[in-house]
Amino acid sequence: MANPNLTPLEDALARLLSAAPVVTGVETVPLADSLGRVLAENHYVPADVPPADNSAVDGYALRKQDLRQDQAIPVSARIPAGEAPKALAPGTAARIFTGSEIPEGADAVVMQERVEVTDAGIVVQAEVTEGQNIRRRGQDLTRGDLALAKGTQVRPHEMGLLASMGIARVPVLARLKVAILSTGDELVDPGTPLAPGQIYNSNRFTLLGLLAQAGCEVVLCETLRDKREATRETLLRAAESSDLIITSGGVSVGEEDHVRAVLEEYGSLSLWRMAIKPGKPLAFGAIGGTPVLGLPGNPASVLVTFLVVGMPYIRKCQGRKRTAPIGEKVPAAFTMSSTSVRREFVRARKETRESGVVVAAFPNQSSGVLSAACWADGLAVVPENTTVSPGDLLTYYSFSELLS
């Protein structure tokens, strides 16, 4: 049975994604600095890649019809990579190297391991077919084709592909500017001795790491004190310099939870309380025209809600083509005998056992236990109103996929 006061995850995501403003700013960066950025325009192939037929191996280029069984073929040329070859003399072979252009008249390349070198030339000791070991012009990319679409996040292989097309500078979308605001009079920075009642601000550093991996630029990082007016002033100031404000804490039902109240009074609140565990008191709204994603205050809840809700939203704002992770089905290696009306994201990891690959859960799933996430490699999803027995198939998302 669903709780009517809690928003289902799919509904919450749909609402957030429909409201996600895509970054419009564009900057051009050197190709070497493009890793992780999002392409701001389509890239079409300016010329065939490779630009000419070339050899896939070190060996000998020849014409198949010139082969005679057990007869040597004289070697008439040597073609190093980077030099334009002359036409192959009839009845001869040319010494050739990987990447060297195929000479006119040759229709095959024989690997050097498949020939015997004699004073008279080479004797081929293998079957030869036309086109073997030749990489054809345009085999990778053909002039005019779409190579990479706008919205593609640049990985090392995209960098290589752009380089193969001769592109030295890349137009990319500007980084999403994010403000991090932690709430609570009890929070102090690491390195400061703790007084009674104080705790270290772990959420700030979790979010700094997550946003760095997400390719965002953090423009403000402050702690909000538990005062209504101070919360309002800081939120409005953050709205002036950022594309997105992320808060941790201050969105539940306590008397000192001011973020939600300020959004309702001075901005807008379009979502509050989701049917997930951990992370129920998540809020989404805006102030000063800037979206605000209000995460819960507990450390594990911050991590889970950012990965499950925050990352798809950020991907959409960044103009990325794909916003949702895919996951995989893995048998459970744990038991959950009680059910919940909320979908639970269990800190878990894959393990190889005698029965095969399974997903194991950390014993303590409290929303205040961040060490469970350090033990885990991802999140296993337990659907609403469902128990779990060993062997049940669960959807598992690795942390690397959730952040990629």
Sequence and secondary structure as in RCSB ss.txt:
>XXXX:A:sequence
MANPNLTPLEDALARLLSAAPVVTGVETVPLADSLGRVLAENHYVPADVPPADNSAVDGYALRKQDLRQDQAIPV
SARIPAGEAPKALAPGTAARIFTGSEIPEGADAVVMQERVEVTDAGIVVQAEVTEGQNIRRRGQDLTRGDLALAK
GTQVRPHEMGLLASMGIARVPVLARLKVAILSTGDELVDPGTPLAPGQIYNSNRFTLLGLLAQAGCEVVLCETLR
DKREATRETLLRAAESSDLIITSGGVSVGEEDHVRAVLEEYGSLSLWRMAIKPGKPLAFGAIGGTPVLGLPGNPA
SVLVTFLVVGMPYIRKCQGRKRTAPIGEKVPAAFTMSSTSVRREFVRARKETRESGVVVAAFPNQSSGVLSAACW
ADGLAVVPENTTVSPGDLLTYYSFSELLS
>XXXX:A:secstr
   TTSB HHHHHHHHHHT      EEEEEGGG TT BBSS EE SS BSSS EESSSEEEE GGG  TT  B E
EEEE TTS      TT EEEE TT B  TT  EEEEGGGEEEETTEEEE S   TTTTEE TTSSB TTSEEE T
T B  HHHHHHHHHTT  EEEEE   EEEEEEE TTEE TTS   TT EE HHHHHHHHHHHHTT EEEEEEEE 
S HHHHHHHHHHHHHH SEEEEES  SSSTT  HHHHHHHHSEEEEE BSEES TT EEEEETTEEEEEE SSHH
HHHHHIIIIIHHHHHHHTT S  S   EEEEB S B S  SSEEEEEEEEEEETTEEEEEE S   TT THHHHH
 SEEEEE TT  B TT EEEEEEHHHHH 
